[in-house]
């Protein structure tokens, strides 16, 4: 495979529905005190030995957020990027090659690069990955994911992060059927919680920036109950301020 990357201005990122890879997300994090970089990416997959055709070059870009770790070190984070995805068998080699190309462009303070990928999991591609009801069974244990992640790499230096920073899975719900059909397709616990909320008078409304404090209190309760690390309220306030300015 062939990989080429080149720096670009973060405000020149190609528009995408993945908010974490937008110019808006870069501006939010600069307001919060993080460093941000953007890069154009050109990727040519390895040639198929059985095909006389040369594979086409795919092009895209991605945003990097730099976070200080100490006085002389920082971590580089790529949230939900890049959108260009290699074949499942080439994931490890692709990430290794991309990291090697990116490393010298991030400066001597960079201690590591973290990738939170937007691609379909390599563990959700075979029939055995799904149950009888068609639902994905989820990824294998971290150590097995790490072994498979390093297939085809030279240094075998890719590591599974100890925790997820962004939602690791996406659930698509078809909204065309009637409400009873939609509910019937849900997990029993999800269906129970929805109906419990209805019985207890829970009402969902669209709020404004003035409701941030009330929303944040609910968010902290959810974080404690679901055992994830909450973001500070300044993170959400900055997002609203940046959006209010028309960005």
C-alpha positions in Angstrom: 0.0 0.0 0.0 1.0 3.6 -0.5 0.3 6.4 2.0 0.9 10.1 1.7 0.0 12.9 4.1 0.5 16.6 4.0 -0.4 19.4 6.5 -3.3 21.7 5.9 -5.2 24.4 7.8 -7.8 23.0 10.1 -10.4 25.4 8.8 -9.9 23.8 5.4 -11.1 20.4 6.5 -13.6 18.8 4.1 -17.1 19.0 5.5 -18.3 15.7 6.9 -21.3 14.5 9.1 -18.7 13.2 11.6 -18.6 16.3 13.8 -15.3 15.2 15.5 -13.6 15.6 12.1 -14.8 19.1 11.3 -13.3 22.5 11.3 -15.9 23.3 14.0 -14.4 20.7 16.3 -10.9 22.0 15.8 -12.1 25.6 16.8 -13.8 24.2 19.9 -10.6 22.5 21.0 -8.4 25.5 20.3 -10.8 27.5 22.6 -10.3 24.9 25.3 -6.5 25.2 25.0 -5.6 22.2 22.9 -3.4 22.1 19.9 -5.0 21.1 16.6 -3.6 20.0 13.2 -5.1 18.8 10.0 -3.7 16.6 7.3 -4.6 15.6 3.7 -4.4 11.8 3.2 -3.9 9.9 0.0 -4.1 6.1 0.2 -3.6 3.5 -2.5 -4.5 0.0 -1.4 -2.2 -2.9 -2.2 -2.7 -4.4 -5.7 -4.8 -7.6 -6.0 -2.4 -10.2 -7.5 -5.3 -11.7 -9.4 -6.3 -8.4 -11.1 -4.4 -6.5 -13.8 -5.9 -3.2 -12.7 -4.0 -0.8 -10.6 -6.0 0.2 -7.5 -7.3 3.8 -7.5 -6.0 6.3 -4.9 -8.5 7.3 -2.3 -8.2 10.8 -0.8 -9.5 12.4 2.4 -8.3 14.3 5.4 -8.3 14.1 9.2 -8.1 16.3 12.3 -5.6 15.7 15.1 -6.0 17.1 18.6 -2.9 17.5 20.7 -3.2 17.2 24.5 -0.4 18.1 27.0 0.8 15.3 29.2 3.7 17.0 31.0 6.1 19.9 30.4 7.9 18.1 27.7 5.3 15.6 26.3 1.9 15.5 24.7 -0.5 12.9 23.2 -2.0 13.1 19.7 -5.6 12.1 19.4 -7.5 11.4 16.2 -11.3 11.3 17.1 -13.4 9.3 14.6 -10.8 9.6 11.9 -9.7 9.0 9.2 -12.8 8.2 7.2 -10.8 6.3 4.6 -10.7 2.7 5.6 -8.5 -0.2 4.3 -9.6 -3.7 3.8 -10.0 -5.7 7.1 -6.8 -7.7 6.5 -4.8 -4.4 6.1 -6.0 -2.5 9.1 -2.9 -3.0 11.2 -0.4 -2.2 8.4 -2.5 0.9 7.5 -2.5 2.3 11.0 1.2 1.5 11.5 2.1 3.2 8.2 -0.1 6.2 8.8 1.4 6.6 12.4 4.9 6.4 11.0 4.2 9.1 8.4 2.4 11.3 10.9 4.9 11.0 13.8 7.6 13.4 12.5 5.0 16.0 11.6 3.7 16.2 15.2 7.1 17.3 16.7 9.4 15.8 19.3 7.0 16.2 22.2 4.5 13.6 20.8 4.6 10.5 23.0 1.9 8.5 21.2 -1.0 8.7 18.7 -4.4 7.5 19.6 -6.9 6.5 16.9 -10.6 6.2 17.6 -11.7 4.8 14.3 -15.1 5.4 12.5 -14.8 2.2 10.5 -16.9 -1.0 10.8 -15.1 -3.2 13.4 -13.0 -6.0 11.9 -14.8 -8.2 14.5 -18.2 -7.6 12.9 -17.7 -8.9 9.4 -18.3 -12.7 9.7 -21.4 -14.7 10.4 -20.0 -16.0 13.7 -19.8 -12.4 14.9 -23.7 -12.2 15.1 -26.3 -14.1 17.1 -29.4 -15.8 15.9 -31.4 -12.6 16.2 -28.9 -10.9 13.9 -27.5 -8.7 16.6 -23.7 -8.1 16.8 -22.2 -10.1 19.7 -19.6 -7.4 20.4 -15.8 -7.4 20.2 -13.6 -10.1 21.8 -11.5 -9.4 24.9 -8.9 -6.6 24.5 -5.9 -8.9 24.3 -7.4 -10.8 21.4 -8.3 -7.5 19.7 -4.7 -6.4 20.1 -3.3 -9.6 18.6 -5.5 -9.2 15.5 -4.9 -5.5 15.3 -1.1 -6.2 14.8 -1.5 -8.7 12.0 0.7 -7.6 9.1 2.6 -4.9 11.1 6.3 -4.7 11.3 6.8 -3.6 14.9 3.7 -5.1 16.5 3.4 -1.9 18.5 -0.4 -1.2 18.3 -2.1 -1.3 21.6 -5.8 -1.4 22.6 -6.6 1.6 24.8 -7.7 0.8 28.3 -11.0 2.6 27.8 -13.1 4.2 25.1 -13.4 7.9 24.8 -16.1 8.0 22.2 -19.0 5.6 21.7 -17.5 2.4 20.3 -20.6 1.1 18.5 -23.4 2.6 16.4 -27.0 1.4 16.5 -29.2 2.2 13.4 -32.9 2.3 14.0 -35.3 2.2 11.0 -38.0 4.8 11.8 -40.3 3.9 8.9 -42.3 1.2 10.7 -45.0 2.0 13.2 -44.1 2.6 16.9 -45.1 -0.8 18.1 -42.9 -2.5 15.5 -39.9 -0.3 16.4 -40.3 -1.1 20.1 -40.7 -4.8 19.4 -37.3 -4.8 17.6 -35.5 -3.3 20.6 -33.8 -5.2 23.4 -36.3 -6.0 26.2 -34.4 -3.9 28.7 -34.4 -0.9 26.3 -38.2 -1.3 25.7 -38.8 -1.6 29.4 -36.9 1.6 30.2 -38.8 3.6 27.5 -42.1 2.5 28.8 -41.0 3.1 32.4 -40.1 6.6 31.5 -43.5 7.1 29.9 -45.3 5.9 33.0 -43.2 8.2 35.2 -44.1 11.3 33.1 -40.7 11.9 31.4 -41.0 14.5 28.7 -38.3 15.2 26.1 -38.0 18.8 25.0 -35.5 20.8 23.0 -33.5 23.1 25.3 -31.4 26.2 24.8 -28.1 27.4 26.2 -30.0 28.6 29.3 -30.8 25.0 30.1 -27.1 23.9 30.2 -26.8 23.7 34.0 -29.9 21.5 34.3 -28.8 19.3 31.4 -25.3 19.0 32.9 -26.7 17.8 36.3 -28.5 14.9 34.4 -25.4 14.2 32.5 -23.4 13.8 35.7 -26.0 11.4 37.1 -25.8 9.4 33.9 -22.0 9.3 34.0 -22.0 8.0 37.6 -24.6 5.4 36.8 -22.9 4.2 33.6 -19.4 4.6 35.0 -17.8 6.8 32.4 -15.6 9.8 32.9 -17.7 13.0 32.4 -16.4 16.0 30.4 -16.3 19.3 32.3 -19.1 21.7 31.7 -16.7 24.1 30.0 -16.4 21.6 27.1 -20.2 21.9 26.4 -20.3 25.6 27.0 -17.5 26.2 24.5 -19.4 24.1 21.9 -22.5 26.2 22.4 -20.5 29.5 22.3 -18.8 28.4 19.1 -22.1 27.4 17.5 -23.8 30.6 18.6 -21.1 32.6 16.8 -22.3 31.1 13.5 -19.5 28.5 13.0 
